[in-house]
Amino acid sequence: KNLMNRSPQTLYEAMQFSVLFLYFEEIGCERARTLGDIDRLYLPYYRNDKKNGTSQDKLDELFKYFFIHFTATKRFAEQPFTIGGCDKDGTDRSNELTLRILEIYDELDIYDPKIHLRYHKNLDKKVLKKAVSMIRNGHSSICFLNDDAVFAGYEKLGIPREDSQNYVLLGCYEPIIMGLEEGEIGICWLNM
């Protein structure tokens, strides 16, 4: 009801909005192929909820239900989301939610949704250690992408880091700049 009249105000509403967007965006057999960089997108809602007295257990529970929703849908391909990354100057964009997301995902022992982790040399060592540990323990639905390599590719196309610093991963591993690129995968099923 709230989302019909205003933008999301809480973490719960932001998650609801994401799920609704996915279902409304469905075209053919594929839905929107990224949830975006959820550690940054959901951070203001997460912090606001904490400030307003929502317990850490309740916030963790919201993420558990959110992730389990995608596991339960048994979709054609896992639903990806992005975490981590650096800005144009190489400063780490990880935050308290980045590590918490990994911890919750690890506790659930799931593989869907799929985690895209933007790697760079200044990535928080706790985040890197947690992700590598999860892979060693069988959580193989974590994909690493090297920010330096992606930035270099965009620069070859004439796209500055001011724009490319905001890329997320779409589909399996395709970088796309939020708000600037058309998110398409398999746009032409041409059989020669």
C-alpha positions as CSV (number, residue, x, y, z in Angstrom):
1,K,0.0,0.0,0.0
2,N,2.8,2.4,0.9
3,L,4.7,1.8,-2.3
4,M,1.6,2.8,-4.3
5,N,1.9,6.3,-2.9
6,R,5.6,7.0,-2.2
7,S,9.1,5.7,-2.5
8,P,10.4,3.1,-0.1
9,Q,11.2,4.3,3.4
10,T,12.4,1.2,5.1
11,L,14.7,-1.8,4.2
12,Y,11.6,-4.0,4.0
13,E,9.9,-1.6,1.5
14,A,13.1,-1.3,-0.6
15,M,13.2,-5.1,-0.8
16,Q,9.5,-5.3,-1.7
17,F,10.1,-2.7,-4.4
18,S,13.0,-4.8,-5.9
19,V,10.9,-7.9,-6.0
20,L,7.9,-6.1,-7.5
21,F,10.2,-4.5,-10.1
22,L,11.6,-7.9,-11.1
23,Y,8.1,-9.3,-11.7
24,F,6.8,-6.3,-13.6
25,E,10.0,-6.1,-15.7
26,E,9.6,-9.7,-16.9
27,I,10.0,-10.1,-20.7
28,G,10.1,-13.5,-22.2
29,C,11.8,-16.1,-20.0
30,E,14.2,-13.7,-18.3
31,R,13.5,-11.2,-15.6
32,A,15.6,-8.1,-14.7
33,R,19.1,-9.7,-14.6
34,T,20.5,-7.7,-11.7
35,L,19.3,-6.4,-8.3
36,G,22.1,-3.8,-8.6
37,D,24.8,-3.1,-6.0
38,I,22.6,-3.9,-3.0
39,D,25.2,-3.1,-0.4
40,R,25.1,0.5,-1.5
41,L,21.5,0.7,-2.7
42,Y,20.1,-0.7,0.5
43,L,22.6,1.0,2.9
44,P,20.5,4.2,3.6
45,Y,17.4,2.1,4.5
46,Y,19.5,-0.3,6.6
47,R,21.1,2.6,8.5
48,N,17.8,4.4,8.9
49,D,16.1,1.3,10.3
50,K,18.9,0.8,12.8
51,K,18.7,4.4,13.8
52,N,15.0,4.0,14.4
53,G,15.4,1.0,16.6
54,T,15.1,-2.0,14.4
55,S,17.3,-4.8,15.9
56,Q,20.2,-6.4,14.0
57,D,18.3,-9.7,14.3
58,K,15.3,-8.3,12.5
59,L,17.4,-6.7,9.7
60,D,19.3,-10.0,9.3
61,E,15.9,-11.8,9.1
62,L,14.8,-9.5,6.3
63,F,17.9,-10.3,4.2
64,K,17.3,-14.0,4.9
65,Y,13.7,-13.9,3.6
66,F,14.8,-11.8,0.7
67,F,17.5,-14.2,-0.4
68,I,15.3,-17.3,0.2
69,H,12.7,-15.8,-2.0
70,F,15.0,-16.1,-5.0
71,T,16.1,-19.5,-4.0
72,A,12.5,-20.7,-3.8
73,T,11.5,-19.4,-7.2
74,K,13.9,-21.9,-8.9
75,R,14.3,-19.6,-11.9
76,F,16.0,-20.4,-15.2
77,A,19.2,-18.6,-14.1
78,E,20.2,-17.4,-10.7
79,Q,19.3,-13.8,-9.8
80,P,22.5,-11.8,-9.5
81,F,23.4,-8.9,-7.4
82,T,26.6,-6.9,-7.0
83,I,28.6,-5.9,-3.9
84,G,32.0,-4.3,-3.2
85,G,33.9,-2.2,-5.7
86,C,35.8,1.0,-5.7
87,D,35.2,4.5,-6.8
88,K,37.1,6.4,-9.6
89,D,40.0,7.1,-7.2
90,G,40.4,3.5,-6.0
91,T,38.7,4.0,-2.6
92,D,36.9,1.0,-1.4
93,R,33.1,1.3,-1.5
94,S,32.5,-1.7,0.9
95,N,30.5,-0.9,4.0
96,E,29.1,-2.6,7.0
97,L,26.3,-4.1,4.9
98,T,28.8,-5.7,2.4
99,L,30.3,-8.1,5.0
100,R,26.9,-8.6,6.7
101,I,25.4,-9.7,3.4
102,L,28.2,-12.3,2.9
103,E,27.7,-13.6,6.5
104,I,24.0,-14.0,6.1
105,Y,24.4,-15.7,2.7
106,D,27.0,-18.0,4.1
107,E,24.7,-19.0,7.0
108,L,21.9,-19.8,4.6
109,D,24.1,-22.1,2.5
110,I,22.4,-21.2,-0.8
111,Y,23.6,-20.5,-4.3
112,D,20.7,-18.3,-5.6
113,P,20.8,-15.3,-5.7
114,K,24.3,-15.2,-7.3
115,I,26.9,-12.8,-5.8
116,H,29.0,-10.6,-8.1
117,L,31.9,-9.2,-6.0
118,R,33.7,-6.3,-7.5
119,Y,37.4,-6.9,-6.6
120,H,40.1,-4.2,-6.4
121,K,43.4,-3.9,-4.6
122,N,41.9,-1.8,-1.7
123,L,39.0,-4.2,-1.1
124,D,38.3,-4.6,2.7
125,K,40.4,-7.7,3.7
126,K,37.5,-8.9,5.9
127,V,35.2,-9.0,2.8
128,L,37.8,-10.7,0.6
129,K,38.6,-13.3,3.3
130,K,34.9,-14.0,3.9
131,A,34.2,-14.5,0.2
132,V,37.2,-16.8,-0.4
133,S,36.2,-18.8,2.7
134,M,32.7,-19.2,1.3
135,I,34.0,-20.5,-2.0
136,R,36.3,-22.9,-0.2
137,N,33.3,-24.2,1.8
138,G,31.2,-24.9,-1.4
139,H,29.5,-21.6,-2.0
140,S,30.6,-21.4,-5.6
141,S,28.0,-18.9,-6.7
142,I,30.3,-16.0,-6.0
143,C,31.9,-14.4,-9.1
144,F,34.8,-12.0,-8.8
145,L,35.2,-9.1,-11.3
146,N,38.3,-7.0,-11.3
147,D,37.5,-3.3,-11.2
148,D,40.8,-2.3,-12.9
149,A,40.1,-4.5,-15.9
150,V,36.5,-3.3,-16.2
151,F,37.5,0.3,-15.9
152,A,40.2,-0.2,-18.6
153,G,37.6,-1.8,-20.9
154,Y,35.3,1.2,-20.5
155,E,38.2,3.6,-21.0
156,K,39.0,2.0,-24.4
157,L,35.4,2.9,-25.3
158,G,35.9,6.5,-24.2
159,I,33.8,6.1,-21.0
160,P,35.4,8.0,-18.0
161,R,35.7,6.5,-14.6
162,E,33.2,9.0,-13.2
163,D,30.7,6.9,-15.1
164,S,32.2,3.5,-15.0
165,Q,32.7,3.5,-11.3
166,N,29.0,2.9,-11.0
167,Y,28.9,-0.4,-13.0
168,V,27.1,-3.4,-11.8
169,L,27.1,-6.9,-13.2
170,L,24.2,-8.0,-15.3
171,G,23.3,-11.6,-16.1
172,C,26.2,-13.9,-15.8
173,Y,29.2,-11.5,-15.8
174,E,28.4,-8.5,-18.0
175,P,29.3,-5.1,-16.7
176,I,26.7,-2.4,-17.2
177,I,26.6,1.2,-16.0
178,M,23.5,1.9,-14.0
179,G,21.3,4.5,-15.7
180,L,23.6,4.8,-18.8
181,E,23.5,1.5,-20.6
182,E,20.7,-0.7,-21.9
183,G,20.7,-3.9,-19.9
184,E,20.4,-6.6,-22.5
185,I,21.6,-10.2,-22.5
186,G,21.0,-12.6,-25.4
187,I,19.3,-9.7,-27.3
188,C,19.5,-11.6,-30.6
189,W,19.0,-15.3,-30.9
190,L,20.2,-15.4,-34.5
191,N,20.9,-18.8,-35.9
192,M,23.1,-18.6,-39.0
